[in-house]
Amino acid sequence: MTIAQILEQPIRALGGTWDTRRAVTALRDAGHGDGNQRQQGKRARKALRDLA
């Protein structure tokens, strides 16, 4: 399962507007919060772009 697919589930469930911080939190809650803050943000932004 890709990071984008993992992020898609909470986006569909919670709705609303998603930014990098919210995506990082959702990924961390799903067990994909490894790396430093910069790496987490980069991973979250890529996942958001992939879903767009």
Contacts in CASP RR format, 6 or more apart in sequence:
PFRMAT RR
TARGET T0000
AUTHOR 0000-0000-0000
METHOD contacts of the structure
MODEL  1
MTIAQILEQPIRALGGTWDTRRAVTALRDAGHGDGNQRQQGKRARKALRD
LA
2 47 0 8 1.000
2 50 0 8 1.000
3 27 0 8 1.000
3 32 0 8 1.000
3 43 0 8 1.000
3 46 0 8 1.000
3 47 0 8 1.000
3 50 0 8 1.000
4 46 0 8 1.000
4 47 0 8 1.000
4 50 0 8 1.000
4 51 0 8 1.000
6 27 0 8 1.000
6 30 0 8 1.000
6 32 0 8 1.000
6 47 0 8 1.000
7 23 0 8 1.000
7 26 0 8 1.000
7 27 0 8 1.000
7 30 0 8 1.000
7 44 0 8 1.000
7 47 0 8 1.000
7 48 0 8 1.000
7 51 0 8 1.000
8 51 0 8 1.000
9 30 0 8 1.000
10 26 0 8 1.000
10 29 0 8 1.000
10 30 0 8 1.000
11 18 0 8 1.000
11 26 0 8 1.000
11 51 0 8 1.000
18 48 0 8 1.000
20 41 0 8 1.000
20 44 0 8 1.000
20 45 0 8 1.000
20 48 0 8 1.000
23 41 0 8 1.000
23 44 0 8 1.000
23 45 0 8 1.000
23 47 0 8 1.000
23 48 0 8 1.000
24 33 0 8 1.000
24 40 0 8 1.000
24 41 0 8 1.000
24 43 0 8 1.000
24 44 0 8 1.000
27 33 0 8 1.000
27 40 0 8 1.000
27 43 0 8 1.000
27 44 0 8 1.000
27 47 0 8 1.000
28 40 0 8 1.000
32 43 0 8 1.000
33 40 0 8 1.000
34 40 0 8 1.000
END
